[in-house]
Structures are given as C-alpha cells and as structure tokens.
Amino acid sequence: MAEIADEAGVGRATLYRHFPTRESLLRGLAQAGITELVEAFEAAHLDELPADRAIARIVSVFLREGIKYAAVIRQADEYCEPDLMKRTVGPVREVIDRGVRDKVLRDDLRGDAMFAMFSAIAERALWLTIDDAMPPEDATEAAVAIFLNGARRPERP
C-alpha cells in the first residue's frame, strides 16, 4: 500500500482513508475499470456499425481502457457487481449474436463458446500491448484478424 500511495502521489493516510485494505483498493480499481469500459462501449455506438467493424471497435476500446486496469482485469468478476459485469458483457454478446444473424460470423458454434474465444483473444491482445510486444493498433488488428478470419494463411491472388 505504501508503494501505491507513493506512485499515486498521495499520503498513506489518505490512501487508507479511502481504501482501508488492499482488498478494498482492488475492488475500487475493478469497479472503476469496469465502469469506464461500460461507458466506453456505450459511447462507441456499436449498434450502428456492421458486426465486423463493431468487433474491431470492441477490441480497440478494450485495449484502450483495459491497459489502465490490467492489474485487476482478471479479477473483475470477483470484485464487481454482477449487474455491472452484465452491462460490460452485454454489448459484446449482442454484437456477436448480430454477427451470427447477419451471417458475418459462423453459426455452428454456441454463443457462449464464441464469446469465450473472442474474450480470450481480446485479453491476449491486451497482454501483448502491456508487455510491449505489440503496439495497441497492431494488437487490435491481429486480434480482429484472428477472430474473424482464423489463423489460416490468407489466400494470395
């Protein structure tokens, strides 16, 4: 907690006044991160885009917002209210469902499987960005290409 207070430029007493335990700090970070992600998805107007472009925007938003909260992103389910988590997951599931209906995405996989695969790819793109293995733009492009087109080598004309 002392390191966190130093990094944040606040006194330890101030940090402890707002977050008396490490657990409360992690909960506060996760809530803030998920809230920002929900707001960013709402501002992205995903419902106005074709499914494939909406998927690209979701990954881009996730990387932009997720990089600030990487320390707690994996524990968001544990630290956040279920309703808030639904508001984060809902827009993504809606885009995937729409992509299946519009025949942009395959329809031979269950929606839960498709969502889980997409989430895993987006999360891996985030970690590639955090680890400085790829810039965010390249990680977004790679994640979208893998999700939409698979890992197969593109056919050359």
VEXDREN-2710 file (C-alpha; in Angstrom, 1 decimal):
% VEXDREN-2710
k/r/px/py/pz
1/MET/0.0/0.0/0.0
2/ALA/2.9/2.3/0.7
3/GLU/4.2/1.8/-2.9
4/ILE/0.8/2.5/-4.3
5/ALA/0.4/5.7/-2.2
6/ASP/3.9/6.9/-3.4
7/GLU/3.0/6.1/-7.1
8/ALA/-0.3/7.9/-6.8
9/GLY/1.3/10.9/-5.2
10/VAL/-0.8/10.7/-2.1
11/GLY/0.0/10.1/1.6
12/ARG/-0.6/6.7/3.0
13/ALA/-3.1/8.1/5.4
14/THR/-5.2/9.5/2.5
15/LEU/-5.0/6.1/0.7
16/TYR/-6.0/4.2/3.8
17/ARG/-8.9/6.7/4.5
18/HIS/-10.4/5.8/1.1
19/PHE/-9.2/2.2/0.9
20/PRO/-8.6/0.7/4.4
21/THR/-7.5/-2.6/3.0
22/ARG/-5.7/-4.0/-0.1
23/GLU/-8.9/-5.8/-0.9
24/SER/-11.0/-2.6/-0.9
25/LEU/-8.4/-0.9/-3.2
26/LEU/-8.6/-3.8/-5.7
27/ARG/-12.4/-3.7/-5.5
28/GLY/-12.4/0.1/-6.2
29/LEU/-10.0/-0.3/-9.1
30/ALA/-12.0/-3.1/-10.7
31/GLN/-15.3/-1.1/-10.2
32/ALA/-13.7/2.0/-11.8
33/GLY/-12.3/0.0/-14.7
34/ILE/-15.5/-1.8/-15.5
35/THR/-17.5/1.4/-15.2
36/GLU/-15.2/3.1/-17.7
37/LEU/-15.4/0.1/-20.0
38/VAL/-19.2/0.2/-19.9
39/GLU/-19.2/3.9/-20.6
40/ALA/-16.7/3.5/-23.5
41/PHE/-18.8/0.7/-25.1
42/GLU/-21.9/3.0/-24.8
43/ALA/-20.0/5.8/-26.5
44/ALA/-18.7/3.5/-29.2
45/HIS/-22.3/3.2/-30.8
46/LEU/-21.6/-0.5/-31.5
47/ASP/-25.2/-1.0/-32.7
48/GLU/-24.7/1.5/-35.5
49/LEU/-21.8/-0.5/-37.1
50/PRO/-21.7/-3.7/-39.1
51/ALA/-20.8/-6.6/-36.8
52/ASP/-17.2/-7.0/-38.1
53/ARG/-16.5/-3.3/-37.6
54/ALA/-18.1/-3.4/-34.2
55/ILE/-15.9/-6.2/-33.2
56/ALA/-12.8/-4.2/-34.2
57/ARG/-14.1/-1.3/-32.2
58/ILE/-14.7/-3.5/-29.1
59/VAL/-11.1/-4.7/-29.2
60/SER/-9.8/-1.2/-29.6
61/VAL/-11.9/0.1/-26.7
62/PHE/-11.0/-2.9/-24.5
63/LEU/-7.3/-2.3/-25.1
64/ARG/-7.5/1.5/-24.5
65/GLU/-9.5/1.1/-21.3
66/GLY/-8.0/-2.2/-20.2
67/ILE/-4.4/-1.1/-20.1
68/LYS/-5.2/1.3/-17.3
69/TYR/-6.7/-1.5/-15.1
70/ALA/-4.5/-4.5/-16.1
71/ALA/-3.7/-5.3/-12.5
72/VAL/-7.3/-6.2/-11.7
73/ILE/-8.8/-7.1/-15.1
74/ARG/-8.7/-10.8/-14.4
75/GLN/-10.4/-10.4/-11.0
76/ALA/-13.2/-8.2/-12.3
77/ASP/-15.8/-11.0/-11.8
78/GLU/-14.7/-11.3/-8.2
79/TYR/-14.7/-7.6/-7.4
80/CYS/-17.5/-6.1/-9.4
81/GLU/-21.3/-6.1/-9.0
82/PRO/-22.9/-8.8/-11.3
83/ASP/-25.2/-6.2/-12.9
84/LEU/-22.2/-4.1/-13.8
85/MET/-20.4/-7.1/-15.3
86/LYS/-23.6/-7.9/-17.4
87/ARG/-23.5/-4.3/-18.7
88/THR/-19.9/-4.9/-19.9
89/VAL/-20.6/-8.3/-21.4
90/GLY/-24.0/-7.5/-22.9
91/PRO/-22.8/-5.2/-25.8
92/VAL/-20.2/-7.8/-26.8
93/ARG/-22.7/-10.6/-26.8
94/GLU/-25.1/-8.5/-28.8
95/VAL/-22.5/-7.8/-31.5
96/ILE/-21.6/-11.5/-31.7
97/ASP/-25.3/-12.5/-31.9
98/ARG/-25.9/-9.9/-34.6
99/GLY/-22.8/-11.1/-36.5
100/VAL/-24.2/-14.7/-36.5
101/ARG/-27.7/-13.4/-37.6
102/ASP/-26.2/-11.3/-40.3
103/LYS/-24.0/-14.3/-41.5
104/VAL/-20.8/-12.4/-40.8
105/LEU/-19.9/-14.9/-38.1
106/ARG/-20.3/-18.7/-38.2
107/ASP/-23.4/-20.2/-36.8
108/ASP/-22.1/-23.7/-36.0
109/LEU/-20.7/-22.7/-32.5
110/ARG/-22.7/-21.9/-29.4
111/GLY/-22.8/-18.3/-28.5
112/ASP/-21.1/-18.9/-25.2
113/ALA/-18.2/-20.6/-27.0
114/MET/-17.9/-17.8/-29.5
115/PHE/-17.9/-15.2/-26.7
116/ALA/-15.3/-17.1/-24.7
117/MET/-13.0/-17.4/-27.7
118/PHE/-13.4/-13.7/-28.5
119/SER/-12.8/-12.7/-24.9
120/ALA/-9.6/-14.8/-24.8
121/ILE/-8.3/-13.3/-28.0
122/ALA/-9.0/-9.7/-26.8
123/GLU/-7.4/-10.4/-23.4
124/ARG/-4.3/-11.8/-25.0
125/ALA/-4.1/-8.7/-27.3
126/LEU/-4.2/-6.6/-24.1
127/TRP/-1.3/-8.5/-22.6
128/LEU/0.7/-8.2/-25.8
129/THR/0.2/-4.5/-25.5
130/ILE/1.1/-4.3/-21.8
131/ASP/4.2/-6.4/-22.4
132/ASP/5.3/-4.1/-25.2
133/ALA/5.3/-7.0/-27.6
134/MET/3.0/-5.1/-29.9
135/PRO/1.6/-1.6/-30.2
136/PRO/-2.1/-1.3/-29.4
137/GLU/-3.1/-0.7/-33.0
138/ASP/-1.2/-3.9/-34.2
139/ALA/-2.6/-5.9/-31.3
140/THR/-6.1/-4.8/-32.2
141/GLU/-5.6/-5.6/-35.9
142/ALA/-4.1/-9.1/-35.1
143/ALA/-6.9/-9.9/-32.6
144/VAL/-9.6/-8.9/-35.1
145/ALA/-8.0/-10.8/-37.9
146/ILE/-7.6/-14.0/-35.8
147/PHE/-11.2/-13.8/-34.6
148/LEU/-12.8/-13.0/-37.9
149/ASN/-10.6/-14.9/-40.3
150/GLY/-8.8/-17.5/-38.2
151/ALA/-5.1/-18.2/-38.2
152/ARG/-5.0/-19.7/-41.6
153/ARG/-2.7/-18.0/-44.1
154/PRO/-4.8/-15.7/-46.4
155/GLU/-5.1/-16.9/-49.9
156/ARG/-3.0/-14.9/-52.3
157/PRO/-4.4/-13.8/-55.6
END
